[in-house]
C-alpha cells in the first residue's frame, strides 16, 4: 500500500474506501457514476464518530456505497469500549 504523507481528511478517507475497499475504477470521483458496478463480496466498514467520518464528502455517499456492496456502520457515540484502538 502507498504511504500517505500530510493531512488525513474526509476526502482522503472516502477516496481510500472507494479505491482500495470498493475497488471502484476512478476512486471516489466515479462513485454513483458507474451503473451496475458491484463488489464481488459485500463488506461493512466500522467507523467511529471522528469528525472526518461525518464530514461533507461522506454526506449522501452512504447509500451510493451500499448500492455497490460497501456498508458504513457507525459506532454509537461515547462507546470507547467498542473501538479497540481506544484501549491502546
Backbone as a ProteinNet text record, in pm:
[ID]
protein_1_A
[PRIMARY]
XXXXXXXXXXXXXXXXXXXXXXXXXXXXXXXXXXXXXXXXXXXXXXXXXXXXXXXXXXXXXXXXXXXXXXXXXXXXXXXXXXXXXXXX
[TERTIARY]
84.6	0	88.9	45.1	117	108	213.2	211.3	165.3	88.7	33.5	111.3	143	207.4	121.2	110	30.5	-98.9	-189.7	-316.7	-410.9	-471.6	-574.2	-708.5	-786	-915.9	-1024.3	-1148.4	-1262.2	-1251.1	-1202.9	-1189.2	-1089.1	-979	-878.3	-934.7	-1006.3	-1065.4	-1169.2	-1255.7	-1356.6	-1290.7	-1186.7	-1117	-1050.3	-995.2	-936	-1042.4	-1157.9	-1267.1	-1307.9	-1322.9	-1367.2	-1262	-1135.9	-1028.5	-982.3	-954.1	-891.4	-989.5	-1106.1	-1202.7	-1309.5	-1373	-1476.2	-1415.3	-1287.8	-1218.1	-1286.4	-1336.7	-1400.2	-1295	-1310.8	-1219.9	-1245.8	-1146.6	-1164.4	-1184.1	-1186.7	-1199.4	-1329.1	-1323.5	-1443.1	-1507.8	-1429.4	-1485.3	-1586.6	-1572.6	-1663.8	-1781.2	-1786.9	-1895.5	-2029.4	-2119.8	-2251.1	-2258.4	-2142.5	-2142.3	-2135.7	-2096.7	-2083.3	-2211.1	-2291	-2417.6	-2393.6	-2449.3	-2441.7	-2314.7	-2219.9	-2097.6	-2131.2	-2073.8	-2097.6	-1968.4	-1937.1	-1823	-1847.6	-1740.9	-1756.5	-1816.1	-1771.6	-1825.5	-1861.9	-1981.4	-2018.7	-1929.2	-1911	-1833.6	-1893.8	-1859.4	-1903.2	-1779.4	-1776.4	-1667.3	-1719.4	-1649.9	-1689.1	-1612.4	-1686.5	-1627.1	-1663.7	-1570.5	-1605.7	-1668.4	-1686.4	-1754.3	-1657.8	-1541.4	-1446.6	-1512.8	-1478.6	-1543.7	-1523.4	-1409.5	-1388.1	-1482.4	-1532.2	-1624.7	-1766.8	-1793.5	-1925.9	-1919.4	-1803.3	-1784	-1857.8	-1863	-1937.2	-1910.7	-1785.9	-1764.7	-1839.7	-1870.8	-1944.3	-2095.7	-2143.9	-2288.4	-2348.5	-2450.8	-2519.5	-2446.9	-2327.2	-2248.4	-2279.7	-2339.3	-2368.7	-2456.3	-2558.3	-2648	-2576.7	-2495.6	-2421.9	-2324.4	-2257.1	-2166	-2242.4	-2356.7	-2438	-2482.7	-2512.9	-2556.7	-2449.2	-2322.6	-2215.4	-2160.7	-2219.5	-2180.1	-2088.3	-2077.6	-1995	-2086.3	-2102.1	-2189.8	-2105.8	-2145.9	-2079.1	-2158.3	-2090.2	-2153.3	-2083	-2158.6	-2100.7	-2120.7	-2011.6	-2022.3	-2107.4	-2175.8	-2253.2	-2159.9	-2209.9	-2126.7	-2091.3	-1977.4	-1929.5	-1928.9	-1868	-1856.8	-1715.4	-1615.2	-1477.2	-1450.1	-1531.1	-1510.5	-1535.9	-1606.7	-1634	-1528.1	-1438.2	-1333.3	-1199.9	-1147.1	-1025.6	-906.7	-893.2	-779.3	-779.6	-895.8	-906	-834.6	-817	-750.9	-598.9	-547.4	-400.6	-344.1
-117.6	0	123.5	223.8	350.4	416.7	485.1	559.3	701.5	752.6	886.8	981	1093.2	1196	1319.7	1384.9	1506.4	1484.2	1572.4	1575.4	1464	1395.7	1296.2	1363.7	1377.9	1442.5	1350.4	1396	1315.1	1274.1	1362.2	1328.9	1215.5	1218.3	1113.9	980.6	982.3	859.4	802.9	887.4	841.4	785.1	851	800	666.6	650.1	521.9	412.9	440.3	343	304.9	403.1	377.8	305.7	341.7	285.6	149.6	139.4	19.2	-83.1	-40.6	-135.3	-169.3	-67.9	-92.5	-129.6	-93.2	-118.8	-50.1	69.6	146.9	199.6	172.6	235.9	386.8	464.4	609.1	660.7	572.2	613.8	684.9	775.9	846	930.3	975.7	1057.7	981	849.5	769.6	713	741.4	690.1	742.6	654.2	692.5	702.4	707.3	722.6	588.3	484	352.6	272.7	268.1	196.9	46.2	-19.3	-164.6	-219.1	-133.1	-182.1	-241.6	-356.5	-423.3	-491.2	-480.8	-554.7	-704.4	-780	-925.8	-980.5	-925.2	-964.7	-838.6	-833.9	-716.6	-705.5	-583.4	-564.5	-451.2	-452	-348.1	-281.8	-150.2	-72.5	-10.7	-37.3	16	145.4	252.7	384.5	436.1	507.6	574.6	708.5	793.5	920.3	1036.3	1007.2	1114.4	1211.2	1336.3	1437.5	1411.3	1353.5	1328.7	1221.3	1134	1028.5	1081.2	1201.6	1263.8	1391.3	1421.3	1545.9	1543.8	1658.1	1677.8	1572	1530.8	1431	1299.4	1266.9	1143.9	1161.5	1285.4	1311.9	1259.2	1178.2	1125	1010.5	979.8	873.1	736.1	735.8	610	520	577	499.3	454.9	543.2	507.9	393.3	398.8	291	160.7	168.8	49.4	-15.1	66.3	14	-70.6	-44.3	-122.4	-230.4	-243.5	-350.9	-311.8	-182.3	-134.9	-62.8	-120.7	-61.9	8.4	129.4	202.9	182.5	139.7	119.9	209.3	299.4	392.7	339.9	339.9	302.1	405.4	363.7	461.3	564.5	687.2	789.4	749	797.1	772.9	624.1	543.2	399.4	350.1	402.6	365.2	215.8	148.3	4.3	-77.6	-20.1	-89.2	-63	30.7	68.3	23	-87.6	-147.5	-53.6	40.6	131.4	222.3	244.3	330.7	270.6	139.5	72.9	80	116.7	119.3	248.3
0	0	0	-68.5	-71.1	65	102.5	227.9	201	291.5	278.5	369.3	316.2	397.1	392.2	504.9	509.9	584.7	559.5	631.9	585.2	681.3	650.6	674.7	566.7	578.6	524	525.6	483.2	336.8	251.4	109.6	89.3	162.7	152.6	202	313.7	368.5	271	217.7	122	-3	-52.3	-170.5	-141	-20.2	18.5	17.7	75.3	78.2	-63.9	-149.7	-286.8	-370	-352.2	-433.4	-383.2	-254.1	-200.8	-144.8	-105.1	-50	-153.4	-208.7	-309.2	-444	-465.3	-591.9	-710.1	-683.7	-790.8	-886.4	-1013.9	-1109.1	-1108.8	-1077.1	-1071	-929.8	-829.6	-690.2	-659.3	-563.7	-516.2	-625.4	-722.1	-829.8	-914	-919.1	-1001.4	-922.3	-792.5	-709.4	-758.9	-787.2	-836.5	-987.4	-1054.6	-1199.9	-1272.2	-1199	-1261.3	-1242	-1342.8	-1336.3	-1332	-1232.6	-1223.4	-1161.3	-1119.6	-1057.7	-921.1	-890.3	-761.8	-718	-589.3	-533.8	-547.9	-557.3	-564.2	-435.2	-322.3	-191.7	-115.1	-58	21.6	145.1	195.5	318.4	400.3	528	620.4	679.1	675.8	734.4	862.5	973.5	1103.6	1126.5	1150.3	1172.3	1310.1	1371.6	1496.5	1459.6	1554.2	1527.5	1510.5	1454.4	1423.2	1325.2	1336.1	1252.3	1103.2	1064.1	921	868.4	954.8	910.8	888.8	937.8	921.7	838.3	782.6	708.6	574.7	510.8	386.5	278.1	253.6	147.9	170.7	296	325.5	315.8	320.7	316.9	187.1	197.2	80.5	12.2	57.3	-5.8	54.1	172.1	240.1	152.4	90.9	5	-122.9	-180	-301.1	-274.5	-159.2	-122.7	-99.3	-32.1	-6.1	-137.1	-236.8	-366.6	-435.1	-404.7	-467.4	-374.3	-254.6	-164.2	-51.3	-21.6	89	188	306	406.9	512.9	549.4	657.3	784.8	890.8	1020.6	1120.4	1181.7	1278.6	1419.6	1499	1639	1712.8	1817.4	1894.7	1959.6	1976.4	2042.4	2185.2	2229	2365.1	2401	2314.8	2341.9	2309.4	2381.7	2350.7	2370.3	2451	2472.7	2345.5	2248.2	2122.4	2016.5	2044	1948.8	2006.6	1954.6	2008.7	2017.5	1927.3	1927.2	2050	2108.1	2226.5	2347.6	2348.5	2461.2	2451.4	2334.8	2314.3	2366.3
[MASK]
++++++++++++++++++++++++++++++++++++++++++++++++++++++++++++++++++++++++++++++++++++++++

